[in-house]
């Protein structure tokens, strides 16, 4: 429950706010305590302020407050109304001051309570929220009747100008008379003009019996904004209390009188920050724990996979040992298969390519054929018949491929019935067909030997009709041997 101290001319009342509403109390039930005053010592003062800013302006206003209310520390400058130009909001030319000249009574009550005090607000401050409502005219009276007194406030352009507390004005006639007396005072002090304008009056609590009297005095009653409109006279006081519990800006207590309450608020903020820090720390710790748990789970999976693979490798080793063959021997066999068997030259493909080259000329007859594999680095044609320098080079230089090669040497006889020119053309055509075969390097060309013998005059008729020899270096074949034809089924 929250406690509120209500200071009136009749004395001090304590009220407790619970879920059931407001209840009176003899003594405050703990702290903190909110304080509301409804005293005749409340006064407003309007001053002119030079165009000052910052510390200069605040210092000037503090000096004016000390001059207006020298005996009371319960004083303040009311905030300027909203709206207007930017310069008017930063440094308004006029400022309204509020003071409460009841320091002795308030100090005595504060000393008796000796509990944290949330703040001190006057009835004039709390009623100012009515004048700022858009349904209320900018220049209007706000009247709060009580059973034994009457509070009258006047707002000009929504700024409070005067606040009066009149005792024993309990009848509608007496209340309207006090409103009119306040209006005449404002006209005499040049706050309002005597132009016959009908001023608005907001009577809280219904104002039964006052509308006709106000009309006779050229005053116009205006309905109060919600929630004040539907409240009964007794409920008006509770509405003031609810406003005070919201701790609106503009409380009057100095800081030294509110140290206990400020300390409570600071502790609450510190506790809230501590709880937030603990929550954040717990959340971070939970994330770290989850990351560790995930890492441990991943490590366990990796270890399980490692054990599984280790078992599989052990099984492979046992299987290899069961065969009686070492792994190193298997690797060497695989290497030999790749280097010696898989990459070995294909005899069938080489012979098929040779047959295509020779068979293109039906008159040629194969006399001699020799096919052999040549290891890298060894001579291909080690007994050149023509002294060709390329005949003794290595297989790599012969074909440009560093793998395994084959040597193909063969002899061909040309029919004797051909002329020398036709024989020469047949040799040249066969050599060209061999050279055009992919992977074939012609190392021994019989045409070169015949040309040299013809130039020297040593070519006889028998020599011209003898067999002619070629020597080839054949690399990896690019032509495949044709598949053997399927035998026809017997009938």
C-alpha positions as CSV (number, residue, x, y, z in Angstrom):
1,X,0.0,0.0,0.0
2,X,1.0,3.6,-0.6
3,X,0.7,6.4,1.9
4,X,-0.3,10.0,1.2
5,X,-0.3,13.0,3.6
6,X,-3.0,15.6,2.8
7,X,-2.5,19.0,4.4
8,X,-5.6,21.3,4.7
9,X,-6.5,24.3,6.8
10,X,-8.3,21.9,9.1
11,X,-5.2,19.7,9.7
12,X,-3.3,16.8,8.3
13,X,-4.9,13.6,7.0
14,X,-3.3,10.3,6.1
15,X,-4.7,8.1,3.4
16,X,-3.7,4.6,2.3
17,X,-4.1,3.4,-1.3
18,X,-5.0,-0.3,-1.6
19,X,-6.6,-2.5,-4.2
20,X,-10.0,-1.5,-2.7
21,X,-9.3,2.2,-3.1
22,X,-8.4,5.0,-0.7
23,X,-8.9,4.5,3.0
24,X,-8.2,7.0,5.9
25,X,-5.5,6.2,8.4
26,X,-4.5,7.6,11.8
27,X,-0.7,7.2,11.2
28,X,1.3,6.5,8.0
29,X,1.9,2.8,7.3
30,X,5.6,2.9,6.4
31,X,7.2,4.9,3.6
32,X,7.6,6.4,1.3
33,X,4.9,9.1,1.7
34,X,3.5,11.4,-1.0
35,X,2.4,14.9,0.3
36,X,-0.4,17.1,-1.1
37,X,-1.3,20.5,0.2
38,X,-4.5,22.6,-0.1
39,X,-3.5,25.7,1.8
40,X,-4.2,29.4,1.5
41,X,-0.4,30.0,1.6
42,X,-0.1,28.8,-2.0
43,X,0.7,31.7,-4.2
44,X,1.6,32.4,-7.8
45,X,3.8,35.2,-9.1
46,X,4.4,36.3,-12.7
47,X,7.8,37.8,-13.6
48,X,9.6,39.1,-16.7
49,X,12.8,37.4,-17.6
50,X,15.5,38.9,-19.8
51,X,16.7,37.0,-22.9
52,X,19.1,34.8,-20.9
53,X,20.1,31.2,-21.5
54,X,21.6,28.3,-19.5
55,X,23.2,29.1,-16.1
56,X,22.5,32.8,-16.4
57,X,18.8,32.2,-16.8
58,X,18.5,29.7,-14.0
59,X,20.6,31.9,-11.6
60,X,18.3,34.9,-12.4
61,X,15.2,32.8,-11.7
62,X,16.6,31.5,-8.4
63,X,17.3,35.0,-7.2
64,X,13.7,36.0,-8.1
65,X,12.4,33.0,-6.1
66,X,14.5,34.0,-3.1
67,X,13.2,37.5,-3.4
68,X,9.5,36.6,-3.7
69,X,9.6,33.8,-1.1
70,X,12.5,34.5,1.2
71,X,11.2,32.5,4.2
72,X,10.2,29.3,2.4
73,X,12.4,26.7,0.7
74,X,9.3,25.2,-0.9
75,X,9.3,27.2,-4.1
76,X,9.9,26.6,-7.8
77,X,9.5,28.0,-11.3
78,X,6.6,26.4,-13.3
79,X,7.5,25.0,-16.7
80,X,6.4,27.2,-19.6
81,X,3.4,26.1,-21.7
82,X,4.0,24.0,-24.7
83,X,3.9,25.5,-28.2
84,X,5.1,28.8,-29.6
85,X,8.3,29.6,-31.4
86,X,11.6,27.9,-30.7
87,X,13.0,31.0,-29.0
88,X,9.9,31.3,-26.8
89,X,10.4,27.7,-25.7
90,X,14.1,28.1,-25.0
91,X,13.9,31.5,-23.2
92,X,10.3,32.6,-22.6
93,X,10.1,36.3,-21.7
94,X,7.7,35.6,-18.8
95,X,7.9,33.0,-16.0
96,X,5.4,31.9,-13.4
97,X,6.7,31.2,-9.9
98,X,5.0,29.1,-7.3
99,X,5.7,29.4,-3.5
100,X,4.3,27.8,-0.4
101,X,4.6,30.1,2.6
102,X,3.9,27.4,5.2
103,X,7.5,26.3,5.9
104,X,6.9,25.9,9.7
105,X,4.0,23.5,9.4
106,X,5.6,21.4,6.7
107,X,8.9,21.2,8.5
108,X,7.2,20.1,11.7
109,X,5.3,17.4,9.8
110,X,8.5,16.2,8.0
111,X,10.3,16.0,11.3
112,X,7.5,14.0,12.9
113,X,7.3,11.5,10.0
114,X,11.0,10.6,9.9
115,X,10.3,8.3,6.9
116,X,11.2,8.7,3.2
117,X,9.2,11.4,1.4
118,X,8.5,10.9,-2.3
119,X,7.7,14.6,-2.9
120,X,5.4,17.6,-2.2
121,X,2.8,18.9,-4.6
122,X,0.2,21.7,-4.2
123,X,-3.4,21.5,-5.4
124,X,-2.7,24.3,-7.9
125,X,-0.1,22.2,-9.6
126,X,-2.2,19.1,-9.8
127,X,-5.2,21.1,-11.2
128,X,-3.0,22.6,-13.9
129,X,-3.5,19.4,-16.0
130,X,-7.1,20.4,-16.5
131,X,-6.3,23.7,-18.1
132,X,-4.0,22.0,-20.6
133,X,-6.8,19.8,-21.9
134,X,-7.8,20.8,-25.4
135,X,-11.5,20.8,-24.5
136,X,-10.9,23.7,-22.0
137,X,-10.6,27.3,-23.3
138,X,-7.2,28.8,-23.0
139,X,-8.5,31.6,-20.6
140,X,-10.7,30.0,-18.0
141,X,-11.4,29.6,-14.3
142,X,-11.0,26.2,-12.6
143,X,-13.1,25.8,-9.4
144,X,-12.8,23.0,-6.9
145,X,-15.5,23.2,-4.2
146,X,-15.1,21.4,-0.9
147,X,-17.5,21.0,2.0
148,X,-15.8,23.7,4.0
149,X,-13.7,25.7,1.4
150,X,-13.4,26.7,-2.3
151,X,-10.3,26.6,-4.5
152,X,-10.3,29.1,-7.4
153,X,-7.6,29.1,-10.1
154,X,-7.4,31.3,-13.2
155,X,-5.4,30.3,-16.3
156,X,-4.5,32.8,-19.0
157,X,-3.2,31.1,-22.2
158,X,-3.1,27.9,-20.1
159,X,-0.6,29.5,-17.6
160,X,-1.8,29.8,-14.0
161,X,-2.1,33.4,-12.9
162,X,-3.8,33.4,-9.5
163,X,-4.8,30.7,-7.0
164,X,-7.2,31.4,-4.1
165,X,-8.5,29.3,-1.2
166,X,-11.7,30.7,0.3
167,X,-13.1,29.3,3.5
168,X,-16.8,29.0,4.4
169,X,-17.8,29.5,0.7
170,X,-20.1,26.5,0.7
171,X,-23.3,27.7,-1.1
172,X,-23.6,28.2,-4.8
173,X,-24.3,31.9,-4.4
174,X,-21.2,32.5,-2.1
175,X,-19.1,30.4,-4.5
176,X,-20.2,32.5,-7.6
177,X,-19.6,35.7,-5.6
178,X,-16.0,34.6,-4.9
179,X,-15.4,33.8,-8.6
180,X,-16.7,37.3,-9.6
181,X,-14.5,38.9,-6.9
182,X,-11.5,37.1,-8.4
183,X,-12.5,38.3,-11.9
184,X,-12.8,41.9,-10.7
185,X,-9.3,41.7,-9.1
186,X,-7.9,40.5,-12.4
187,X,-9.5,43.4,-14.3
188,X,-8.3,45.9,-11.7
189,X,-4.7,44.6,-12.1
190,X,-4.9,44.8,-15.9
191,X,-4.6,41.0,-16.3
192,X,-7.9,41.0,-18.1
193,X,-9.6,43.7,-20.1
194,X,-13.1,45.1,-19.2
195,X,-14.5,44.2,-22.7
196,X,-17.6,42.4,-21.5
197,X,-16.2,39.0,-22.7
198,X,-17.9,36.0,-21.2
199,X,-15.2,34.0,-19.4
200,X,-15.3,30.2,-19.1
201,X,-15.6,28.5,-15.7
202,X,-14.9,24.8,-15.2
203,X,-16.6,23.7,-12.0
204,X,-15.4,20.3,-10.8
205,X,-18.0,18.0,-9.1
206,X,-21.0,19.1,-11.2
207,X,-21.5,22.6,-9.8
208,X,-25.2,22.1,-8.9
209,X,-27.1,25.4,-8.7
210,X,-24.2,27.5,-10.0
211,X,-25.0,27.7,-13.7
212,X,-27.8,30.2,-13.4
213,X,-25.9,32.4,-11.0
214,X,-22.9,32.3,-13.4
215,X,-25.0,33.3,-16.4
216,X,-26.3,36.4,-14.5
217,X,-22.6,37.4,-14.0
218,X,-21.8,36.9,-17.7
219,X,-19.8,33.8,-17.0
220,X,-20.1,30.6,-19.0
221,X,-19.9,27.2,-17.3
222,X,-17.8,24.6,-19.3
223,X,-17.9,20.9,-18.8
224,X,-14.8,19.4,-17.1
225,X,-12.7,17.0,-19.1
226,X,-12.7,13.3,-18.2
227,X,-12.3,11.8,-15.7
228,X,-13.2,14.9,-13.7
229,X,-16.6,15.3,-15.4
230,X,-18.3,12.3,-13.8
231,X,-16.8,12.5,-10.3
232,X,-18.9,13.4,-7.2
233,X,-17.5,16.0,-4.8
234,X,-16.0,13.3,-2.6
235,X,-14.3,11.6,-5.5
236,X,-12.5,14.9,-6.5
237,X,-10.1,14.5,-3.6
238,X,-9.2,10.9,-4.6
239,X,-8.5,12.0,-8.2
240,X,-6.0,14.6,-6.8
241,X,-4.4,11.8,-4.8
242,X,-4.1,9.6,-7.8
243,X,-2.4,12.4,-9.7
244,X,0.1,12.9,-6.9
245,X,1.0,9.1,-6.8
246,X,2.2,9.4,-10.4
247,X,4.9,11.8,-9.2
248,X,4.4,14.5,-11.8
249,X,7.2,16.9,-12.5
250,X,7.4,20.0,-10.3
251,X,7.5,18.7,-6.7
252,X,8.6,21.3,-4.1
253,X,10.7,19.4,-1.5
254,X,14.5,20.2,-1.5
255,X,16.8,17.3,-2.1
256,X,18.0,17.1,1.5
257,X,14.4,16.3,2.5
258,X,14.1,13.5,-0.1
259,X,17.5,11.7,0.4
260,X,15.8,8.5,1.8
261,X,13.4,8.2,-1.2
262,X,16.1,8.9,-3.7
263,X,18.3,6.3,-2.1
264,X,15.4,3.8,-2.4
265,X,15.0,4.6,-6.1
266,X,18.7,4.3,-6.7
267,X,18.8,0.9,-4.9
268,X,15.9,-0.3,-7.0
269,X,17.7,0.8,-10.1
270,X,20.9,-0.9,-8.9
271,X,18.9,-4.1,-8.0
272,X,17.3,-4.0,-11.5
273,X,20.6,-3.6,-13.1
274,X,22.0,-6.4,-10.9
275,X,19.2,-8.7,-11.9
276,X,19.7,-7.8,-15.5
277,X,23.4,-8.5,-15.3
278,X,22.8,-11.8,-13.5
279,X,20.3,-12.8,-16.1
280,X,22.6,-11.8,-18.9
281,X,25.5,-13.7,-17.2
282,X,23.3,-16.8,-16.8
283,X,22.2,-16.6,-20.4
284,X,25.9,-16.3,-21.5
285,X,26.8,-19.2,-19.2
286,X,24.0,-21.3,-20.6
287,X,25.3,-20.6,-24.1
288,X,28.8,-21.5,-23.1
289,X,27.5,-24.7,-21.5
290,X,25.6,-25.6,-24.7
291,X,28.6,-24.9,-26.8
292,X,30.7,-27.2,-24.6
293,X,28.1,-29.9,-24.7
294,X,27.9,-29.7,-28.5
295,X,31.7,-29.8,-28.7
296,X,31.9,-32.8,-26.4
297,X,29.2,-34.5,-28.5
298,X,31.1,-33.8,-31.7
299,X,34.3,-35.0,-30.1
300,X,32.6,-38.2,-29.0
301,X,31.3,-38.7,-32.5
302,X,34.8,-38.2,-34.0
303,X,36.3,-40.6,-31.5
304,X,33.6,-43.2,-32.3
305,X,34.3,-42.8,-36.0
306,X,38.0,-43.1,-35.3
307,X,37.5,-46.3,-33.4
308,X,35.3,-47.6,-36.1
309,X,37.9,-46.8,-38.8
310,X,40.7,-48.2,-36.7
311,X,38.7,-51.4,-36.3
312,X,38.2,-51.5,-40.1
313,X,41.9,-51.0,-40.7
314,X,42.7,-53.7,-38.2
315,X,40.3,-56.0,-40.0
316,X,42.0,-55.2,-43.3
317,X,45.4,-56.0,-41.8
318,X,44.1,-59.3,-40.5
319,X,42.7,-60.1,-43.9
320,X,46.0,-59.3,-45.5
321,X,47.9,-61.4,-43.0
322,X,45.5,-64.2,-43.7
323,X,46.5,-64.2,-47.4
324,X,50.2,-64.5,-46.4
325,X,51.1,-61.5,-48.6
326,X,52.6,-58.3,-47.1
327,X,51.1,-54.9,-47.9
328,X,54.4,-53.7,-49.3
329,X,54.3,-56.5,-51.9
330,X,50.7,-55.7,-52.8
331,X,51.7,-52.0,-53.4
332,X,54.6,-53.1,-55.6
333,X,52.4,-55.4,-57.6
334,X,49.9,-52.7,-58.1
335,X,52.6,-50.3,-59.1
336,X,54.0,-52.8,-61.5
337,X,50.6,-53.4,-63.0
338,X,50.1,-49.7,-63.6
339,X,53.6,-49.1,-65.0
340,X,54.4,-52.3,-66.8
341,X,51.1,-54.0,-67.8
342,X,48.4,-51.3,-68.1
343,X,50.8,-48.9,-69.8
344,X,52.5,-51.5,-72.0
345,X,52.2,-50.9,-75.8
346,X,49.4,-52.7,-77.5
347,X,50.8,-55.1,-80.2
348,X,47.4,-55.6,-81.9
349,X,46.8,-51.9,-82.2
350,X,50.3,-51.2,-83.6
351,X,50.1,-54.1,-86.2
352,X,46.6,-53.0,-87.2
353,X,47.9,-49.4,-87.9
354,X,50.8,-50.9,-89.9
355,X,48.4,-53.1,-91.9
356,X,46.3,-50.1,-92.8
357,X,49.4,-48.2,-94.0
358,X,50.7,-51.1,-96.1
359,X,47.4,-52.4,-97.3
360,X,46.5,-49.0,-98.9
361,X,48.8,-50.2,-101.8
362,X,47.7,-53.6,-103.0
363,X,50.9,-54.3,-104.8
364,X,53.1,-54.1,-101.7
365,X,54.2,-57.4,-100.1
366,X,55.3,-57.7,-96.5
367,X,58.5,-59.7,-96.4
368,X,59.8,-59.4,-92.8
369,X,58.3,-58.0,-89.6
370,X,59.7,-57.5,-86.1
371,X,57.8,-56.0,-83.1
372,X,59.4,-55.5,-79.7
373,X,59.0,-53.4,-76.5
374,X,61.6,-50.7,-75.9
375,X,62.3,-49.5,-72.3
376,X,62.7,-45.7,-71.9
377,X,66.3,-44.5,-72.5
378,X,67.4,-47.4,-74.7
379,X,68.0,-47.1,-78.5
380,X,65.1,-47.8,-80.8
381,X,66.9,-48.8,-84.0
382,X,70.4,-49.8,-83.0
383,X,71.5,-51.0,-86.4
384,X,70.6,-48.3,-88.9
385,X,70.9,-49.3,-92.5
386,X,71.1,-45.8,-93.7
387,X,73.1,-44.1,-91.1
388,X,70.2,-41.9,-90.0
389,X,71.2,-40.0,-86.9
390,X,67.7,-40.2,-85.4
391,X,67.8,-44.0,-85.5
392,X,69.9,-44.3,-82.4
393,X,68.1,-41.8,-80.2
394,X,66.0,-42.8,-77.2
395,X,62.3,-43.6,-77.4
396,X,61.3,-40.5,-75.6
397,X,63.1,-38.2,-78.1
398,X,61.6,-40.3,-81.0
399,X,58.0,-39.8,-80.1
400,X,57.9,-37.0,-77.4
401,X,56.2,-39.4,-74.9
402,X,58.2,-40.6,-71.9
403,X,56.2,-43.9,-71.4
404,X,56.9,-47.4,-72.8
405,X,57.3,-47.8,-76.5
406,X,57.5,-50.4,-79.2
407,X,59.9,-50.8,-82.0
408,X,58.5,-52.0,-85.3
409,X,60.9,-53.0,-88.2
410,X,59.6,-54.5,-91.4
411,X,60.6,-55.1,-95.0
412,X,58.4,-54.6,-98.1
413,X,58.9,-55.8,-101.6
414,X,57.6,-53.8,-104.5
415,X,56.5,-55.5,-107.7
416,X,59.3,-55.6,-110.3
417,X,57.1,-54.5,-113.1
418,X,56.8,-50.9,-111.9
419,X,59.0,-48.2,-113.2
420,X,61.6,-46.5,-111.1
421,X,59.4,-43.5,-110.7
422,X,56.4,-45.6,-109.7
423,X,58.6,-47.5,-107.2
424,X,59.9,-44.2,-105.7
425,X,56.3,-42.8,-105.4
426,X,55.1,-46.0,-103.7
427,X,57.9,-45.7,-101.1
428,X,57.2,-42.0,-100.5
429,X,53.4,-42.7,-100.1
430,X,54.0,-45.5,-97.6
431,X,56.4,-43.4,-95.6
432,X,53.9,-40.5,-95.6
433,X,51.1,-42.8,-94.4
434,X,53.3,-44.1,-91.6
435,X,54.2,-40.6,-90.5
436,X,50.6,-39.5,-90.5
437,X,49.7,-42.4,-88.1
438,X,49.3,-41.0,-84.6
439,X,52.1,-42.0,-82.2
440,X,54.5,-43.2,-85.0
441,X,57.9,-41.8,-85.6
442,X,59.7,-43.0,-88.8
443,X,63.4,-43.5,-87.9
444,X,64.6,-45.4,-90.9
445,X,63.4,-44.3,-94.4
446,X,64.5,-46.5,-97.3
447,X,63.9,-43.7,-99.7
448,X,66.9,-41.7,-98.4
449,X,69.2,-44.7,-99.0
450,X,67.9,-45.2,-102.6
451,X,68.4,-41.5,-103.3
452,X,72.0,-41.6,-102.2
453,X,72.7,-44.8,-104.2
454,X,71.2,-43.3,-107.3
455,X,73.4,-40.2,-107.0
456,X,76.5,-42.2,-106.6
457,X,75.6,-44.6,-109.5
458,X,75.8,-47.7,-107.3
459,X,72.1,-48.7,-107.7
460,X,71.9,-52.0,-109.7
461,X,68.8,-53.6,-111.1
462,X,68.9,-56.4,-108.6
463,X,69.3,-53.8,-105.8
464,X,66.3,-51.8,-107.0
465,X,64.2,-54.9,-106.9
466,X,65.3,-56.0,-103.4
467,X,63.2,-55.7,-100.3
468,X,63.0,-52.2,-98.7
469,X,63.2,-51.8,-94.8
470,X,61.6,-49.4,-92.4
471,X,62.2,-48.9,-88.7
472,X,59.5,-47.2,-86.6
473,X,59.2,-46.0,-82.9
474,X,55.5,-46.4,-81.9
475,X,54.2,-44.7,-78.7
476,X,50.9,-45.0,-77.0
477,X,48.4,-45.9,-79.7
478,X,45.6,-43.6,-80.6
479,X,44.0,-46.2,-82.9
480,X,42.3,-49.3,-81.6
481,X,42.5,-52.6,-83.2
482,X,39.2,-53.6,-84.8
483,X,37.0,-56.0,-82.9
484,X,37.1,-59.5,-84.4
485,X,34.0,-60.2,-86.5
486,X,31.6,-62.7,-85.0
487,X,31.5,-66.0,-86.8
488,X,28.4,-66.7,-88.8
489,X,26.2,-69.3,-87.3
490,X,26.2,-72.6,-89.1
491,X,23.2,-73.5,-91.0
